[in-house]
């Protein structure tokens, strides 16, 4: 096991993230619309992220998600340039490539018992006009060839689905 990796039952974190996405999406979506890739991506979904998102939900949630539950992750890793943290971004970008980058990359990360953070490219925030509440802390940083925005997952999900709900109303 890689140093700093969190030992847990396989898939627990991915299932938690899928559940959070479904709760934010609303009652019209169920477990078949967002679920963990079987066997950590070791099947036909390999290289497509950690979650399978239905076509219907993709219209509202156009993201390719890479989930990382890392025991020693701390927010300051963003600022001091910890290599493993930045490698997660390359991994999600690679996962978006096989499908022609139709979905936007999202890194979801949590330390041991801490908040769950989500990072997406800043251009996504601007182009999709997601608005996170003024009370939400947003961290901006650069890695790979992109500038990324990170905030807590719950605030980002609320922003994503609030925007989509407003557009369909």
Secondary structure by P-SEA (a helix, b strand, c coil): ccccccccccaaaaaaaaaaaaaaaccccccccccccccccccccccccccccccccccccccbbbbbbcccccccccccccaaaaaaaaaaaaaaccccccbbbbbbbcccccbbbbbccaaaaaaacccccccbbbbbbbcccbbbbbccaaaaaaaaaaaaaaaac
